[in-house]
Amino acid sequence: MRILLTNDDGIRAPGIVALHHALAGGGDAGAFRPHGRPLAALFPVAPLTVQSATSHGVTFHEPLMVRPVTVDERMRGLAVDARPADCVKLALTCLWPEHFGEGSRPDLVISGMNAGANCGINVIYSGTVAAALEAAFLGVPAIALSLQLGDGEPDFDCGALHARRAVEAVLAHGPLAPHTCLSINIPPCHHDDPARHDPRPIRVCPMNTHGLNDGYERRVSPAGDVYYWANRSGLDFRQTDPGSDVHELLAGAITLTPLKYDLTSYERLHLWQAELHT
């Protein structure tokens, strides 16, 4: 299996580094072996800088600068000075074929591991999810992986092992079909939690569709200009439906939500066709 690895926190972010090491094997959980076979290739192509909450933005009027990056002794990849969706588009169109042969594509795209949950309506804002949706749109199955942050210091290595086990559970049922996009959220893993390595249940659930309780603090700059600073939690929703991804994640489960990129409201399509039929 050959995996394109990307994210939205930047190629040097602790989440993608921990996930890379977990997927590549090693650590206390052994090698990552989907379908009993060793991992064949892991190719990181990620943003040069932090691109959180950039959603599905793409670049048209600036060059996409690419540079090789050695993150540590185990992880090397390509940093793209652009957004997450740009990274996937460029990787599938140019960078992957340049490295693995004309006409070749990865078997899977994994985006993450994001520092922060991407559940509920946050999937619309997420650059992590956008990268996975872009891959799915282009015909390569994709998984977005996100780690919920809590009050303690996050243990990204532990979260990455939970993420890897979730990926293994998904792939145990066979390769994902083209255009598949899955969003997986991992509950918090803190260094001071002795139970952080305990297995977590996996719940397949829909996204919570209620809005966030937005809040902004009004401030005045030294020059006298008024500005506003967001001051609410990204998990503070107006309502949480039982059985939704938010509900299950806050209960301590790993959540898996299938996503799609077709935003057509088919249940209302025929109503508008009837209204505007000419």
C-alpha positions in Angstrom: 0.0 0.0 0.0 1.2 3.5 -0.9 0.0 6.4 1.1 0.1 10.2 0.4 0.3 11.9 3.8 -0.7 15.5 4.2 -2.3 17.9 6.8 -3.2 21.5 7.5 -1.0 22.2 10.5 2.2 22.3 8.5 4.8 19.6 7.7 6.7 20.0 10.9 3.6 19.9 13.2 3.7 17.3 15.9 0.5 15.6 14.7 1.8 14.7 11.3 5.2 13.7 12.6 3.7 11.3 15.2 1.2 9.9 12.6 4.0 9.4 10.1 6.1 7.4 12.7 3.0 5.4 13.7 2.1 4.5 10.2 5.7 3.7 9.2 6.0 1.3 12.1 8.0 1.1 15.2 7.1 2.2 18.7 5.4 -0.1 21.2 2.6 -1.2 18.9 4.7 -2.8 16.2 4.5 -2.2 12.4 1.5 -0.8 10.5 0.5 -3.8 8.4 -2.9 -3.3 6.6 -4.1 -6.7 5.3 -1.1 -8.3 6.9 1.3 -6.7 4.4 4.1 -4.2 5.3 3.6 -0.6 4.4 5.1 -0.1 1.0 5.5 3.7 0.8 4.6 6.8 2.8 5.0 10.1 1.0 4.5 13.3 3.0 3.4 16.4 1.0 2.1 19.1 3.4 1.8 22.8 3.8 5.0 24.7 4.6 3.1 26.8 7.3 0.0 26.4 9.4 -3.2 26.5 7.4 -5.8 25.6 10.0 -9.4 26.6 9.2 -8.5 27.5 5.6 -11.3 25.1 4.5 -11.1 24.2 0.8 -9.3 27.3 -0.5 -6.9 26.8 -3.4 -4.3 29.0 -5.0 -4.5 30.4 -8.6 -2.6 33.7 -8.7 0.6 32.8 -6.9 3.3 30.1 -7.6 3.2 26.9 -5.5 6.8 26.8 -4.1 7.9 23.3 -3.2 11.0 22.4 -1.2 12.3 19.1 0.3 12.2 19.0 4.1 13.9 16.7 6.5 11.8 16.8 9.6 13.8 14.2 11.6 15.8 11.1 11.0 12.7 9.2 10.0 10.5 11.7 8.2 11.3 13.4 4.9 8.9 15.0 2.6 7.9 17.9 0.4 6.7 21.2 1.8 4.3 23.3 -0.4 3.9 27.0 0.4 0.1 26.7 -0.1 -3.1 25.4 1.3 -4.0 21.8 2.1 -6.2 21.3 -1.0 -3.4 22.7 -3.1 -1.0 20.1 -1.6 -3.3 17.3 -2.6 -4.0 18.7 -6.1 -0.3 19.3 -6.8 0.7 15.9 -5.3 -1.7 13.8 -7.3 -1.1 15.8 -10.5 2.6 16.2 -10.5 4.6 15.3 -7.4 3.5 11.7 -7.0 4.0 10.8 -10.7 7.4 12.5 -10.6 8.5 10.3 -7.7 6.7 7.0 -8.5 6.2 7.0 -12.2 4.0 8.5 -14.8 0.3 7.6 -14.4 0.8 6.2 -10.8 -1.4 7.3 -7.9 -1.4 6.5 -4.2 -3.7 3.8 -2.9 -4.8 6.1 -0.1 -4.5 9.7 1.1 -4.4 10.3 4.8 -4.7 13.9 6.1 -3.7 14.6 9.7 -3.3 14.1 12.5 -4.8 17.4 13.2 -4.3 19.2 16.5 -7.9 19.6 17.4 -11.1 17.7 16.7 -12.9 18.1 13.3 -16.4 17.1 14.2 -19.8 18.6 13.7 -20.0 21.7 11.5 -16.2 22.1 11.9 -15.7 19.8 8.9 -16.8 22.7 6.7 -14.0 24.9 8.1 -11.3 22.3 8.3 -8.3 22.3 6.1 -7.6 18.7 7.2 -11.0 17.5 6.0 -10.7 19.7 2.8 -7.5 17.9 1.8 -9.2 14.5 2.2 -12.3 15.6 0.3 -10.0 16.9 -2.5 -8.4 13.5 -2.8 -11.7 11.8 -2.8 -13.1 14.2 -5.5 -10.0 13.3 -7.6 -10.7 9.6 -7.3 -8.3 8.6 -4.5 -9.9 7.3 -1.3 -9.0 9.4 1.8 -9.1 9.5 5.5 -9.0 12.7 7.7 -7.6 12.1 11.2 -8.0 14.5 14.0 -7.1 14.5 17.7 -9.3 16.2 20.2 -7.4 18.5 22.5 -8.3 18.7 26.2 -6.9 20.5 29.3 -3.7 18.6 29.6 -0.6 18.4 27.4 -1.5 16.3 24.3 0.3 13.1 23.7 0.5 13.0 19.9 2.4 9.7 19.8 -0.4 8.0 21.8 -3.1 9.7 19.6 -1.3 8.5 16.5 -1.3 4.9 17.7 -5.1 5.1 18.3 -5.4 6.7 14.8 -3.4 3.9 13.2 -5.5 1.2 14.9 -8.6 2.9 13.5 -7.1 3.0 10.0 -6.2 -0.7 10.4 -9.8 -1.5 11.4 -11.1 0.3 8.3 -8.7 -1.4 5.9 -9.3 -4.8 7.4 -12.5 -4.9 5.4 -10.6 -4.3 2.1 -9.4 -1.4 0.1 -11.5 1.7 0.2 -13.5 2.5 -3.0 -12.5 5.5 -5.1 -14.1 8.8 -4.0 -14.5 7.5 -0.4 -13.8 10.1 2.3 -13.8 9.2 6.0 -13.4 11.6 8.9 -12.0 10.0 12.1 -11.7 11.8 15.4 -9.6 10.5 18.3 -10.5 11.5 21.9 -7.9 13.4 24.0 -4.6 11.7 24.9 -2.8 13.4 27.7 0.7 12.6 29.1 -0.6 12.6 32.6 -3.4 10.1 31.9 -2.3 6.5 32.7 -5.2 5.1 30.7 -4.4 7.0 27.5 -3.2 3.8 25.7 -6.3 1.8 26.6 -8.3 0.7 23.5 -11.2 3.1 22.6 -14.4 1.9 21.0 -15.1 3.0 17.4 -18.5 4.5 16.7 -19.8 5.1 13.1 -22.0 8.2 13.4 -23.3 11.2 11.5 -21.9 14.7 12.0 -23.6 17.0 14.4 -25.3 19.7 12.3 -25.9 22.5 14.9 -23.9 25.7 14.8 -21.2 26.9 17.2 -21.8 29.4 20.0 -19.6 32.1 18.5 -18.1 34.8 20.7 -15.7 37.6 20.1 -13.9 39.9 22.5 -13.8 43.6 21.5 -10.4 45.1 21.8 -8.7 48.4 20.8 -5.2 48.5 19.4 -2.5 51.0 20.6 -3.3 53.0 17.5 -6.9 53.2 18.4 -8.3 50.7 15.9 -11.1 48.4 17.0 -10.6 44.7 16.4 -12.3 41.5 17.6 -10.6 38.3 18.9 -12.5 34.9 18.8 -12.8 33.6 22.3 -15.0 30.5 22.3 -14.3 26.9 22.1 -14.5 25.0 18.7 -16.5 22.3 20.5 -19.1 24.7 22.0 -22.2 23.8 19.9 -25.7 25.2 20.3 -27.0 21.7 20.5 -25.5 18.2 20.4 -27.7 15.4 19.0 -27.4 12.0 20.7 -25.5 9.5 18.5 -23.7 12.3 16.6 -20.0 12.6 16.2 -19.8 15.3 18.8 -21.8 13.3 21.3 -19.8 10.1 20.8 -16.4 11.9 20.8 -17.2 13.7 24.1 -18.2 10.3 25.5 -14.7 9.0 24.8 -15.1 7.0 21.6 -13.3 7.2 18.3 -15.7 8.5 15.8 -15.9 7.7 12.1 -18.1 9.7 9.8 -18.4 9.1 6.0 -18.4 12.4 4.1 -19.2 13.4 0.6 -18.3 16.4 -1.6 -21.6 16.6 -3.5 -23.4 19.4 -1.7 -26.6 19.1 -3.8 -29.7 19.1 -1.7 -31.5 16.3 -3.7 -34.6 16.3 -1.4 -35.3 19.9 -2.6 -34.0 19.5 -6.2 -37.4 18.4 -7.6 -39.2 21.3 -5.8 -37.0 23.9 -7.5 -37.3 22.0 -10.8 -41.1 22.2 -10.5 -41.0 25.9 -9.6 -38.7 27.0 -12.3 -39.6 24.6 -15.1 -39.8 26.3 -18.4 
